Structures are given as structure tokens and as C-alpha cells.
């Protein structure tokens, strides 16, 4: 990402979440704050995005990954987890909707300082108060220690936690991905949900060029794809980190579980994946 600027991909994901509320009625993932929190530039581009049918698969995927994560989060809270860490939070609104705040559930939002500052300004401009249960932890994933940033924010490493890590992995180096998984695995009773992308060679030729064009556009905006994983490789990495339970959903499983009637015309095969990994005590 460009120094001192909020993430372009964070803007894009927020736009897709907002459009899902209107175009599909929030069928997969309901978020009443999705549109409210948008900045003016992003809001101005919604009509153009809504009119582009090629963006529908990504919009549904982004809705599904939030749904998948928050379903897992609720399961963690039910088993006693009281710390939620949102890595690369962008304009995520869980902290504003947190139905578990009354149980003492704390939310730690981790993001690049510029993106986090942008979000805080968006909350102010939208008239949305920062919840008492939310703590901001600005961290540059590539240059700062996640452990130090979270500890400074009051995170307790000796207590269980749920980590939401969406829309981040492809933009990190493999070393940064590995270090983050090591940290999460070091938290007792930890669970993480994240998404990743498959290597270009996994795509059939007729789709490969389109995917590579998407990656090239991200790179032109200063956010190149740095880490792509084959599903078998990713599962091995997670288990080697000590995650005893690893659930990996490809496009076919995501479509079947979350899309319902919306799955019409959705291509399955190589593409983004959703992973839930749990450290078994």
C-alpha cells in the first residue's frame, strides 16, 4: 500500500459489503453500518460497481467470508473466548455491532496506522461513537511486531482469543504470513479465520488472464499480491504450526453453504478459499 494512505483494498471490500445490503438484501451477511461508514469517494463509486456484473462473484465472496468468520466468532464466545482480534480491520463494523459486549468480549482492531486513522475519521464523520469494548492497535505488519502492538493495547497473550484475518494474506510476504500464524498458534485455545488465494497456474486458461489482470490492478495501486498458496500446502503449513483442526472451504463449498439461490451463474473451481484453524489444547 502507498505510504500514509488508507488501503485501496479496504475501500473495495467495504464497498462490496455495502452493495450486498442493497443488491442482495444482506441475504448472506447483514451489516446495517456497511454503507454508513463509507467515505464520500467510495460511496460515489457504488453505482458503477453495482452496474458491473463481473464484480458479483467477489461481492458474494466478501459477504460470505464475513459471515463465515462471525459464525466462528460466535462459537468461540460460546466456549468462553472473550478476546476478539480483527487483523487488517479496514472498515469492518463488527465492533459497532458486537452482540457479546455485555459478556465482557473485547475487540482489538489491528491495521496499518494510515488505514486505522482513516477509519477513526470515518467513524467521527458518520457520527458513530467508538464502543467502549473496542481498542485500536496500529501496527505495520511488515515492519512491526504484532505481539508488541497487541500487548501495548492490553491484549492478554495467556488467554484464549479469536482472530479474524480477512483480505490480508495475499498482500503479505510468506515470512509475514508465517510469523502471524506462529503468534496466533502461541495463544492458548486460539482460533483464526482467514482467506487466501490459489496460484495462477491452478486456474484454467480461460480464467487465468482475468485473475492476473485483477492482481496487476492491485499492484498498480501499490498493493501487489505477494503470497499465493496451494490448498494442500496451506493445510500442511497450518498443521505444522500446531493447529489441530483446519477447515478449508473452496468456492464450491462456499457457494453451497452460503449462497443459496444466489449461487446461480457462480463459477466454481480454483479461486479464493476460507480457512478456520483452531489450536487444540
N, C-alpha and C positions, 0 to 999 in steps of 0.2 A: 504494500500500500504506500501511497505518497506521504512523505513526512509531514506531520502536522495537519493532515486531512482525515476526516472520517472515512471509513471503509465504504467503497462503492458497492461491494457485495452485500454489506449490511443494509444499505439503502434498497438494493434489489430484493432481498429476502423480505424486508418489511413491506415493500410494495406488493409482493405476491401474497403475503398473509392478509393484507387489507383487501385486495381484489377477491380473494377466496370468500370473504364475508359477503360480498355483493353478487359475484358471478355464480357462486355455488351455494350461497346462503350459509356459509360456515359449516357445511354438512360434515366435513372431515374433522375440522378443528375450529371451534368457536372462540373468537377473540374480540370482545367489544372495544378494546383500546387500539386495535391494529391500525385503524385509519386516523384516529385522534392524534397519535404520536408522530405521524409523518411530518417531515419538513415540507416547505412550500414547493421546492423543486421536484421532490419525489411525487408529491400529490399532483403536480401539474402534468406528470408523465403517465398517470394512471390510465387515462382514456386510450392512449396509444398502445399501452401494454394490453389492455383489455381487448383491443381490436385485433391483436396478433394471435392467431390460433396456435402458432408454433410454440408459444410460451405456456400453453395449458399443461403439458406434462410436468414442467418444472414447478408450476404453481401448485399442482396437486401433490407433488412430492414434498414440497416445503411444508404444506399443511399436514401431510402425513407424518413427517419427521417430528414436528412439534407435538402432534397427538401421541405418537409412539413414546416420545420422551416423557411427556407429562403423565401418561398412563403408568410408566415405570416409576416415575417420581412418587406418584400416589401409593404404589405398592411399597416403596421404601419407607414412606412416612408411616404406613400401617404397621411395619415391623419395627418402628421405633426410631428411624433416622430423623434427625432434627436440623441437619445442616445441608443446604442445597447450594451447589456452586455452579454458576452459569458461566462457562468459559467462552469467550468471544461473544458476549451477550448482544452486541448491536442494539437494535430497538426491540428486543424481546420484552414482552409485557407480563411474564409470569409473576414478577414481584408485585405488580399492580393488582393482580387477580388472586394472589396467594390465598387459597381457601384454608390453609393449615396454619396461618399466623397465630391463631388462638391457641394452638398446641405448642407454641414456642419454636416453630420452624423458622430458622434464619436463612436469608438468601444472600449469597455473596456473588456479585457480578464482577467478572474479570474481563477486561478488554484493554486494547491499546488506549493510552491516555487521550489522544485526539478524538477517537470514536466515543469514548466514555464522556468526555467533556461535551461533545455534540449531543449525546443523549440527555445529559443533565439539562442542557439548554432547551432541548425539545420538551422535556417534562415541564420546565418552567413556563415556556411559551404556551403550552397546552393547558396550563392551569392544573397540572397533576402533581400532587404532593408526593415527595419521596417517602415511601412507607417506613415506619419505624423498624420493621423487620428486615429492611434492605441495607446492605453495606456495599459500597463501591470499592473495588480493589484494582486500581490502574496498574497494568503490567504489560510490558513489551515481551511477548512470548519468545522472541528470538534472542533477546539481549538481557533479560532479567529473570531472576529465579521466581517461578510460580510459588514455590514454598515460602519464600521470603515475603512476597506480596500478600499472600493469603494470611500468613501469620501476623503480619502487621495490621491486617484488617480484623483480627480477632478470631480467625478460623482455628479450631482445635483439632490438631492432626491425630490425636489419640481417640477421637470419637468418630463414629460412622458418618458417612456423607454420601450424597448422591451428586454426580457430576453430569451436567448437560453440556455437550460439546458439539454444537451443530454448526455446519457451514464453515469449519475451520481447518480440518485435517488436510485437504488438498493444497492449502496455501502455506503449509509449514514444511520445513525440511524433515527428512526422515529422522534426523537426530532429535529435532524438537518434538516430533510425534512420540518417539521412543521415551524421551525424558518425561513427557507429560504422563504417559501411561505408567511409567515407573512411580511417579509421585502418587497417582491415583491408587495404584496397587499397594502402596505403602500405608494407606489409610485403612484401618481395620473395618471390615464389613462394608467396604466401598462398592459402589455400583456406578457405571458410566454408560451413557447413551451417546453415540457419535455416528456421523456418516462419513463415507469415503467414496472415492471414485475408482473405477477399474482402469487399467492401462488401455491406451488407444488401440493396441493390437487385439484386444478382446472383442472389439466391435466389428460387426460385419461391414464390408467395404462401403455399402450404401449409406451407412450412418456415421462411419468414422470421420469423414470430411466435415460433417456438420458439428460433431463434438469437438474436433480440433479447432474449428472456427470459433466456437464458444470460448475455448481455452485461450486462443490468440487474442480475443477481445479483452478477456480478463487481464492478460499480460500487458496489453496496451494501456490499461488503466492503472498499471502498477501493482497488480495482484495476480502474478503468474501461478499456475498450478505446479507445485513442486514435488508432491508425493502422491503417487497412484499405486494401488495395491490389488493384487490378485486375491480373490476371496480365500483360497487355501492358505496363502501366505499370511494374510491378515489374521486368520484364526490361529495359526501357529504362533505368531508374534504375541497375541493376547494370552494364549495359554502359557507361553514361556515367561510372561510377566507375572503369572500366578493367578490369573482369572480362571476359576474352575468352571464357570458357566459362561458360555459365549453363544449368543443368539444372533444370527446374521440373516437379514431379510434382503433379498434381491427384488427387482422390480415386479416379478410375478407374485411373490409373497406379499409385498406391499400393496399391490393392486387388489389382490384377493381379500386381504384383511381390512383395508380401509376405504377403498374407493366405491364399493357398492355399484350402483348404476352408472357412476361416473367413469368406470373403467373401460367403457366403450371407446374404441379407437386408440387406446393407450398401448404402445408397443412394449413388449417385454423382451428380456434378454440382457445383454451387458448394459451397465449403467450405474447409477448411484446405489449404494447399499446403506442400510441402517443396522447398527450393531448395539446390542445390550450385553454388557460384560459385568459379571459380579465376582468379587473376591470372596471366596468361600472360606470362612474361618475354620 
